């Protein structure tokens, strides 16, 4: 599918993803169209290919269709004014896309969380390449922090999150992440196969309703880098 969705420009890439139903919502299409993937790829020659790229430190910027899938899944909770945690923010690309959806209204906020400081710095430097990104950061609507993604992040005031995206594969569904969801809220996270099959990973979507009841759903198989400790 990647060869059908890749493009020569950001616009062509997003249009191809939409045409092939890898982006389904016009809202997601509009948000991804506003974020130039070339600002977030170390090799701009391949910025508009529907494939992952290494960004160093054993991390990658995911293929655009995977970012689209995550955004589509979280979309009901990505309303203007929502607060979103992006764990394993890496290049900062998805952090920027999420910000396009939630930061159009005062109070909207996206925090990119990385366990390696150079990756935290990379995400911030990438988003600062655009005028829109510079405004989001200067206004405090987007920030990048260093921490252990398996423990989530308590922002100033201890606010909970409308949506949490995890961009690396966890060994389990960390309960602390579910605890940090609002009521209602949604968590999107890749998890290693609980049956012990080596190398297998699946997307899990966890919903918390307004009464605090939790529903967990295993969806499709994926391949992500692991959610681990920072290298010593």
C-alpha positions in Angstrom: 0.0 0.0 0.0 2.9 2.4 0.7 3.8 2.8 -2.9 0.2 3.8 -3.7 0.1 6.4 -0.9 3.5 8.0 -1.1 3.7 11.4 -2.8 6.1 14.1 -4.0 4.6 16.7 -1.7 3.0 16.8 1.7 -0.4 17.5 0.0 0.0 14.6 -2.4 0.9 12.2 0.4 -2.1 13.2 2.5 -4.5 13.1 -0.5 -3.2 9.6 -1.4 -3.8 8.4 2.2 -7.3 9.8 2.1 -8.0 8.4 -1.4 -7.0 4.9 -0.2 -9.1 5.2 3.0 -6.1 5.2 5.3 -7.3 8.6 6.4 -11.0 8.4 6.8 -12.0 11.6 8.5 -11.9 15.0 6.7 -10.9 16.5 10.1 -7.8 14.2 10.4 -7.0 15.0 6.7 -7.1 18.7 7.4 -4.9 18.5 10.5 -2.3 16.3 8.8 -2.3 18.6 5.7 -1.3 21.5 8.0 1.8 19.7 9.3 4.7 19.4 6.8 6.3 16.0 7.4 9.5 17.2 5.9 10.1 19.3 9.0 10.2 16.2 11.1 12.2 13.8 8.9 16.0 13.7 9.1 16.2 12.9 5.4 13.7 15.1 3.6 14.3 13.0 0.4 11.9 10.4 1.8 9.7 12.8 3.8 6.6 12.1 1.7 6.9 8.3 1.5 4.4 6.2 3.5 7.2 4.5 5.5 9.0 4.9 8.8 12.4 6.6 9.1 15.1 6.4 11.7 15.5 9.5 13.8 18.4 8.1 15.9 18.6 6.7 19.4 16.9 3.4 18.2 13.7 5.4 17.5 11.7 6.2 14.3 9.1 8.5 12.9 6.3 6.1 12.1 4.8 5.7 8.7 2.1 8.3 8.0 -0.6 5.7 7.7 0.2 4.7 11.3 -0.1 8.3 12.5 -3.4 8.6 10.7 -4.7 5.4 12.3 -3.8 6.6 15.8 -5.3 10.0 15.2 -8.5 8.5 13.8 -8.8 6.3 16.8 -8.4 9.1 19.3 -10.5 11.6 17.3 -13.7 11.5 19.5 -11.5 12.9 22.3 -9.5 15.3 20.3 -11.9 18.2 20.5 -10.8 21.9 20.6 -9.7 22.6 24.2 -8.8 18.9 25.0 -5.6 18.0 26.8 -3.5 15.3 25.2 -0.4 13.3 26.3 1.9 12.0 23.5 4.2 9.4 25.0 7.2 8.6 22.9 6.8 11.8 20.9 10.1 11.3 19.1 10.2 13.6 16.0 7.3 15.7 17.3 5.3 15.1 14.1 2.2 13.5 15.7 2.4 16.0 18.6 2.0 18.8 16.0 -0.9 17.0 14.3 -2.7 16.5 17.6 -2.1 20.2 18.4 -3.8 21.2 15.2 -6.9 19.4 16.5 -7.1 20.5 20.1 -5.2 23.8 20.4 -7.6 26.0 18.4 -9.5 26.8 21.6 -8.0 28.2 24.8 -7.1 25.5 27.2 -6.2 23.0 24.5 -2.8 21.4 25.3 -0.5 18.7 24.0 2.5 17.5 25.9 5.2 15.4 24.1 6.9 13.0 26.6 10.3 11.4 25.8 12.7 9.3 27.9 15.8 10.5 26.0 16.6 14.2 26.2 18.0 14.5 22.7 14.7 13.2 21.3 12.8 15.6 23.5 14.9 18.4 22.1 14.5 17.0 18.5 10.7 17.2 18.8 10.8 20.7 20.0 13.3 21.9 17.4 11.3 20.3 14.6 8.0 21.9 15.5 9.7 25.3 15.8 10.5 25.1 12.0 7.0 26.4 11.2 5.3 29.6 12.2 2.3 27.8 13.5 4.6 25.5 15.6 6.5 28.5 17.0 3.2 30.1 18.1 2.0 26.8 19.8 5.2 26.5 21.8 5.4 30.2 22.7 1.7 30.2 23.8 2.4 27.2 26.0 -0.1 25.1 24.1 2.6 22.5 23.2 5.5 21.5 25.3 8.1 18.7 25.4 9.3 17.0 28.6 11.6 14.2 29.7 10.3 11.4 31.7 9.4 7.7 31.9 6.5 7.1 29.6 5.4 4.0 31.5 4.5 6.3 34.4 2.7 8.8 32.3 2.9 12.5 33.2 1.3 14.7 35.7 1.2 18.2 34.3 1.1 21.3 36.5 -2.0 21.1 38.6 -2.1 17.3 38.2 -4.5 17.5 35.3 -5.8 14.3 33.7 -5.8 13.7 30.0 -8.7 13.5 27.5 -6.5 11.3 25.3 -3.2 9.5 25.6 -1.2 8.3 22.6 1.7 5.9 23.1 4.2 5.7 20.2 6.2 2.7 21.5 5.3 -0.8 22.5 4.8 -1.5 26.2 5.3 -4.9 27.8 1.9 -4.5 29.5 -1.1 -2.2 29.7 0.3 0.1 32.4 -2.4 0.9 34.9 -1.1 4.3 35.7 -1.8 5.5 32.2 -5.4 4.4 32.5 -5.6 6.1 35.9 -4.4 9.4 34.3 -7.3 9.4 31.8 -10.2 11.7 32.3 -13.8 10.5 32.6 -14.4 10.0 29.7 -11.0 9.5 28.1 -9.2 7.2 25.7 -5.7 5.5 25.6 -4.1 4.3 22.3 -1.2 2.0 23.0 0.8 -0.8 21.3 1.5 -3.7 23.6 3.6 -6.8 23.4 1.6 -10.0 23.0 0.4 -11.1 26.5 0.5 -14.7 25.5 4.3 -14.5 25.3 4.7 -14.9 21.5 8.0 -13.2 20.9 7.8 -10.2 18.6 4.1 -9.9 18.4 2.5 -6.6 19.2 -1.1 -5.3 19.1 -2.8 -2.0 19.3 -5.0 -1.7 22.4 -7.6 1.0 22.8 -8.7 1.6 26.3 -11.8 3.7 27.1 -12.8 5.1 30.4 -16.4 6.3 30.6 -17.9 9.2 32.6 -18.5 6.8 35.5 -14.9 5.5 35.5 -15.7 2.2 34.0 -12.9 0.9 31.8 -13.2 -1.1 28.6 -10.1 -2.6 26.9 -10.1 -3.7 23.3 -7.2 -5.5 21.4 -7.2 -4.5 17.8 -4.7 -5.1 15.0 -1.1 -6.3 14.9 1.7 -3.7 14.6 5.5 -3.2 14.8 6.8 -0.5 17.1 10.1 0.2 18.9 9.9 -0.8 22.6 8.8 1.5 25.5 11.9 1.2 27.7 14.3 2.8 30.1 16.6 5.5 28.7 20.0 4.0 27.7 22.6 4.2 30.5 
